[in-house]
Amino acid sequence: MDFAFDARTEELRAKLLAFMEEHVHPAEAVAEEQRAALDSPWLTPAVVGELKAEARRQGLWNLFLPDEEYGAGLTNLQYAPLAEITGRSPQLAPTALNCAAPDTGNMEVLAQFGDERQRKQWLEPLLAGEIRSAFAMTEPEVASSDATNIETRIERDGDDYVITGRKWYISGAMNPDCKIFIVMGKTDPEGADVRRQQSMVLVPRDTPGVEVRRAMRVYGYEDHYHGGHAEVVFDRARVPVSNLIGEEGGGFAIAQARLGPGRIHHCMRLIGMAERGIELMCRRAVDRTAFGKALAQQGQVQEWIADARVAVEQLRLLVLKTAWLMDTVGNREAHTEIQAIKIATPRTVVQILDRAVQLHGAGGVSQDFPLAELWAAARTLQLADGPDEVHQRSLARREVKRYV
């Protein structure tokens, strides 16, 4: 295993670091001011469009897609350090580069499983950053961590599918630029194997019977820049059979394929969030005095900073190993490592950010620093893409199976 950055990664890292310093970080306060002045909290601040135009001009666009036809053609190992850099400003940087979830996963699904018409109609405008999208899977009435529980029905009626169900925490759906939903539901809830009952269909936002009912908050935040998290109701929404992605019964497998790259993207961005937290912790520690000496001279604070640095270095190595395995032996063979980073990274980053909040006192929970919002985002990722406990269960079963 050699995790040294190759020439292309070094070039992109240098460009991206400069882009962050010169454009993204200065835009954070501007975006907040512009958003406060908008008629709707879900409209996109103008500065975001300016960042996207500049990122595209510099060639920092669609870096996440390994397919050179659609994206930058980077391997997971090449993209991982770039995703980490964007994690330092998770509200702005991924969107500026057209590398924000859930669009990234949806574009991967369309590129890998969509047909020519679906790619033309939906993938191309997503790649161009002209529209946004949402992935509608989680439901309030069932334990959605087990995808076989999904109750939304996708029923065949002649040349159409009729979709009926209620979803929530559908990321991006509050954004008026969100034009398409990938909806997961059951096409054969009785006759098929439990993992062949689900299918995915494309449902345009303006389809009759689709209602974006309300925004769902996350620890009091509404994640405006990514278009919020919505409750969405599908009341006999009708779409053509040609909107099926892949084949009937293939939804579960597509969902698993979608989550592999998404999990590593989230984990690398989380490491970037942790690095931002460590930086803010250190700046605060040298700037504030308590009980006669700088916080940086207090033993407890020194321990927090040292532990944070060690933890981040460990996480980064584990994520890079996972990226390398995904590139060399494939996602299936890297399954254990993918689950390991999904368990370890959010948990550790939450602890680092929690200590950064503590070090900032009242400022840490305020809107004057990004720490509270970073903490809320990191804590949420202990639930998103499958809760930690699901991954622990699966990983443990794979380990024990070696001895049975």
C-alpha positions in Angstrom: 0.0 0.0 0.0 1.4 3.3 -1.1 -0.7 6.4 -0.1 1.7 9.0 -1.5 -0.1 11.5 -3.7 0.5 11.1 -7.4 1.2 14.1 -9.6 -2.4 14.7 -10.6 -3.6 14.5 -7.0 -0.9 17.0 -5.9 -1.9 19.4 -8.7 -5.6 19.2 -7.8 -4.9 19.5 -4.0 -2.8 22.7 -4.6 -5.6 24.2 -6.8 -8.3 23.2 -4.3 -6.5 24.5 -1.2 -6.0 27.8 -3.0 -9.6 27.8 -4.1 -10.7 27.3 -0.5 -8.4 30.0 0.9 -9.2 32.6 -1.8 -12.9 31.9 -2.5 -14.7 29.5 -0.2 -13.7 30.6 3.3 -14.2 34.3 2.5 -17.7 33.4 1.1 -18.9 31.8 4.3 -20.0 35.0 5.9 -21.2 36.5 2.6 -23.5 33.4 2.1 -25.0 33.8 5.5 -25.7 37.5 4.9 -27.2 36.8 1.5 -29.3 33.9 2.7 -30.8 36.1 5.5 -31.9 38.6 2.9 -33.7 36.1 0.6 -37.4 35.7 0.5 -37.2 32.0 1.2 -34.6 30.2 3.3 -34.4 27.5 0.6 -33.2 29.8 -2.2 -29.5 29.6 -3.0 -27.4 32.7 -2.1 -25.9 34.3 -5.2 -22.3 33.8 -4.0 -22.8 30.0 -4.3 -23.4 30.4 -8.0 -20.3 32.5 -8.2 -18.3 29.8 -6.4 -19.6 27.1 -8.8 -18.7 29.2 -11.9 -15.1 29.8 -10.5 -14.7 26.1 -9.6 -15.8 25.0 -13.1 -13.4 27.6 -14.6 -10.5 26.1 -12.7 -11.4 22.5 -13.5 -12.5 21.7 -10.0 -15.8 20.2 -11.1 -17.4 16.7 -10.7 -14.2 15.4 -9.2 -16.1 12.5 -7.5 -17.0 10.6 -10.6 -14.4 8.0 -11.6 -15.9 7.7 -15.1 -14.0 10.1 -17.4 -17.0 10.4 -19.7 -18.9 12.1 -16.9 -16.4 13.3 -14.3 -12.7 13.8 -13.6 -11.8 10.1 -13.9 -10.2 10.0 -10.4 -9.7 6.9 -8.4 -11.1 6.7 -4.9 -7.5 7.1 -3.6 -7.0 10.2 -5.7 -10.4 11.8 -4.7 -10.2 11.0 -1.0 -7.7 13.8 0.0 -9.8 16.3 -2.2 -13.0 15.4 -0.4 -11.2 15.9 2.9 -10.3 19.5 1.9 -13.9 20.3 1.0 -15.0 19.0 4.5 -13.4 22.1 6.0 -16.4 24.0 4.7 -19.1 21.4 4.2 -21.9 23.8 3.6 -20.2 25.5 0.6 -17.3 23.6 -0.8 -18.9 20.4 -1.9 -21.8 22.3 -3.6 -19.3 24.7 -5.3 -17.5 21.7 -6.9 -20.8 19.9 -7.8 -19.6 17.2 -5.4 -22.4 17.5 -2.8 -24.7 14.7 -1.5 -27.2 13.5 -2.4 -26.5 14.6 -6.0 -23.2 12.6 -6.0 -24.9 9.3 -5.2 -27.8 10.0 -7.6 -25.4 10.8 -10.4 -23.5 7.6 -9.7 -26.7 5.6 -9.9 -27.8 7.2 -13.2 -24.3 6.8 -14.7 -24.1 3.1 -13.6 -27.7 1.9 -13.9 -29.6 4.5 -15.9 -30.5 4.0 -19.5 -29.6 6.5 -22.3 -32.8 8.5 -22.0 -32.6 8.8 -18.2 -29.0 9.9 -18.5 -29.8 12.5 -21.1 -32.8 13.9 -19.2 -31.5 13.9 -15.7 -27.8 13.0 -15.4 -26.6 15.7 -17.9 -28.3 18.6 -16.1 -27.0 17.3 -12.8 -23.5 17.1 -14.1 -23.8 20.7 -15.4 -25.0 21.8 -12.0 -28.3 23.1 -13.5 -30.6 21.1 -11.2 -30.5 19.3 -7.9 -31.9 15.9 -6.9 -33.0 13.9 -3.9 -32.9 10.2 -2.8 -36.2 9.2 -1.2 -35.8 6.1 0.9 -36.1 6.7 4.6 -39.7 6.4 6.1 -41.1 7.6 9.4 -43.3 4.5 10.1 -40.6 1.8 9.9 -37.0 1.1 10.9 -35.5 2.2 7.6 -32.0 1.0 8.7 -33.4 -2.3 7.4 -34.2 -1.5 3.8 -36.4 -4.5 3.6 -38.9 -2.7 5.9 -39.7 0.0 3.3 -43.5 0.3 2.8 -43.8 2.7 -0.1 -45.6 0.9 -2.9 -44.7 1.1 -6.6 -47.6 -0.6 -8.4 -47.7 -1.3 -12.1 -50.8 0.0 -13.9 -50.5 -0.5 -17.6 -47.6 1.6 -18.9 -47.3 3.5 -15.6 -46.1 3.0 -12.1 -48.2 4.4 -9.3 -46.2 5.4 -6.2 -47.8 5.7 -2.8 -45.9 6.3 0.4 -44.5 8.8 2.9 -40.8 9.6 3.2 -38.9 11.9 5.5 -35.4 13.3 6.0 -35.1 13.5 2.2 -32.0 15.6 1.8 -32.2 18.4 -0.7 -35.9 18.3 -1.3 -36.7 21.7 0.0 -34.4 23.4 -2.6 -36.6 24.6 -5.5 -33.8 23.5 -7.8 -34.4 19.9 -6.8 -36.2 18.6 -9.9 -36.0 14.8 -9.6 -36.5 12.2 -6.9 -35.0 8.7 -7.0 -37.7 6.8 -5.0 -37.2 3.4 -3.5 -40.3 1.3 -2.9 -41.7 -2.1 -3.2 -42.9 -3.5 -6.6 -43.4 -7.1 -5.3 -43.9 -7.2 -1.5 -45.4 -10.6 -1.5 -43.9 -13.0 -4.0 -40.2 -12.0 -4.2 -37.3 -12.6 -1.8 -37.0 -9.9 0.8 -34.1 -8.3 -1.1 -35.8 -8.5 -4.5 -39.0 -6.7 -3.5 -37.6 -3.2 -3.9 -37.2 -1.1 -7.0 -36.1 2.5 -7.8 -38.0 4.8 -10.0 -37.4 8.4 -11.2 -40.2 10.8 -10.1 -40.1 14.4 -11.3 -40.8 16.9 -8.5 -43.7 18.4 -10.5 -45.5 15.0 -10.8 -49.2 15.3 -9.6 -49.4 13.6 -6.3 -45.9 14.6 -5.1 -46.1 16.9 -2.0 -43.0 18.3 -0.3 -44.8 18.7 3.0 -42.3 20.3 5.5 -38.7 20.8 6.4 -37.2 18.5 9.0 -34.7 20.0 11.3 -31.4 18.4 12.5 -30.6 19.5 16.1 -32.4 22.7 15.3 -30.6 23.3 12.0 -32.2 23.2 8.6 -29.1 22.8 6.4 -30.2 25.5 4.0 -27.3 25.2 1.6 -28.0 21.6 0.7 -31.7 22.2 0.4 -32.8 21.0 3.8 -34.3 17.6 4.7 -37.9 17.2 3.8 -41.0 15.1 4.5 -42.3 14.1 1.1 -45.7 12.4 0.4 -46.4 10.4 -2.7 -50.1 10.1 -3.1 -50.7 7.9 -6.1 -48.0 9.7 -8.1 -48.0 8.3 -11.6 -44.8 8.0 -13.8 -44.1 6.0 -17.0 -42.7 2.5 -16.6 -39.7 3.8 -18.5 -38.7 5.7 -15.3 -37.7 2.4 -13.7 -33.9 2.4 -12.9 -32.4 -0.9 -13.9 -34.8 -3.8 -13.4 -37.7 -4.6 -11.1 -36.4 -6.0 -7.9 -33.0 -4.4 -8.3 -33.5 -1.5 -5.9 -31.8 -3.1 -2.9 -28.7 -4.0 -4.9 -28.6 -0.5 -6.4 -28.9 1.1 -3.0 -25.9 -0.9 -1.8 -23.9 0.1 -4.8 -24.8 3.7 -4.2 -23.7 3.7 -0.6 -20.2 2.3 -1.0 -18.6 5.4 -2.6 -20.9 7.7 -0.6 -19.7 6.4 2.7 -16.0 7.0 1.8 -16.9 10.5 0.6 -18.7 11.3 3.9 -15.8 9.9 5.9 -13.1 12.0 4.1 -15.3 15.1 4.5 -15.7 14.3 8.2 -11.9 14.2 8.5 -11.8 17.7 7.0 -14.4 18.8 9.5 -12.2 17.4 12.3 -9.2 19.3 11.0 -11.3 22.5 11.0 -12.2 21.7 14.6 -8.6 21.2 15.6 -7.5 24.4 14.0 -10.2 26.4 15.8 -9.4 24.6 19.1 -5.7 25.5 18.8 -6.5 29.2 17.9 -8.8 29.4 20.8 -6.3 27.8 23.2 -3.5 30.3 22.4 -6.0 33.2 22.5 -7.7 32.7 25.8 -6.4 32.8 29.4 -8.0 31.1 32.4 -6.6 30.7 35.9 -3.5 32.6 35.2 -2.3 30.9 32.0 -3.3 30.4 28.4 -5.7 27.5 27.7 -2.9 26.0 25.5 -0.8 25.5 28.7 -3.6 23.7 30.5 -3.0 20.0 30.8 -6.5 19.0 29.9 -6.5 21.1 26.8 -3.2 19.7 25.7 -4.5 16.2 26.1 -7.6 17.0 23.9 -5.4 18.5 21.2 -2.9 15.6 21.2 -5.7 13.0 21.2 -7.4 14.7 18.4 -4.3 14.8 16.2 -3.6 11.1 16.9 -7.2 10.1 16.1 -7.3 12.1 12.8 -4.1 10.5 11.6 -5.5 7.0 12.4 -8.8 7.7 10.7 -7.1 9.1 7.6 -4.9 6.0 7.2 -7.9 3.7 7.6 -9.9 5.7 5.0 -7.0 5.8 2.6 -6.6 2.0 2.9 -10.3 1.6 2.2 -10.1 3.8 -0.9 -7.1 1.8 -2.1 -8.9 -1.5 -1.6 -12.0 -0.2 -3.4 -9.7 0.7 -6.3 -7.7 -2.5 -6.4 -10.1 -5.3 -5.4 -13.5 -3.6 -5.6 -16.2 -2.5 -3.2 -17.4 -6.0 -2.3 -13.9 -7.1 -1.1 -13.5 -3.8 0.7 -16.8 -4.3 2.5 -15.3 -4.8 6.0 -13.1 -1.6 5.7 -16.1 0.4 4.3 -18.1 -0.6 7.4 -15.1 0.1 9.7 -14.7 3.7 8.5 -18.4 4.3 8.7 -18.4 3.2 12.4 -15.1 4.9 13.4 -15.1 8.2 11.6 -18.4 9.9 12.7 -17.9 8.7 16.3 -14.4 10.0 16.6 -15.1 13.3 14.8 -18.1 14.0 17.0 -15.8 13.6 20.0 -13.2 16.0 18.5 -15.8 18.6 17.7 -17.5 18.2 21.1 -14.2 19.1 22.8 -13.7 22.0 20.4 -17.2 23.3 21.4 -16.3 22.8 25.1 -13.1 24.8 24.6 -15.0 27.7 23.1 -17.5 27.9 25.9 -20.6 29.8 25.0 -19.1 30.7 21.7 -19.0 27.0 20.8 -22.7 26.6 20.8 -23.3 29.9 19.1 -23.7 31.0 15.5 -20.5 32.9 15.6 -18.4 29.8 15.1 -19.1 26.8 12.8 -18.6 24.2 15.5 -22.2 23.6 16.6 -23.3 23.1 13.1 -20.3 20.9 12.3 -21.1 18.8 15.4 -24.7 18.4 14.3 -23.7 17.3 10.8 -21.1 14.8 12.2 -23.6 13.4 14.7 -26.2 12.9 12.0 -23.8 10.8 10.1 -23.9 8.2 12.9 -27.4 7.6 11.5 -27.2 8.4 7.8 -26.1 5.7 5.3 -27.1 3.1 7.9 -26.7 3.6 11.7 -23.5 2.6 13.4 -25.2 -0.4 15.0 -26.2 -1.9 11.6 -22.6 -1.8 10.4 -21.3 -3.1 13.8 -23.7 -6.1 13.5 -22.7 -6.9 9.9 -18.9 -6.4 10.5 -19.0 -8.6 13.6 -20.9 -11.4 11.8 -18.2 -11.4 9.0 -15.5 -11.6 11.6 -17.1 -14.4 13.6 -17.9 -16.4 10.4 -14.1 -16.9 9.9 -14.1 -19.1 13.0 -17.3 -21.1 12.5 
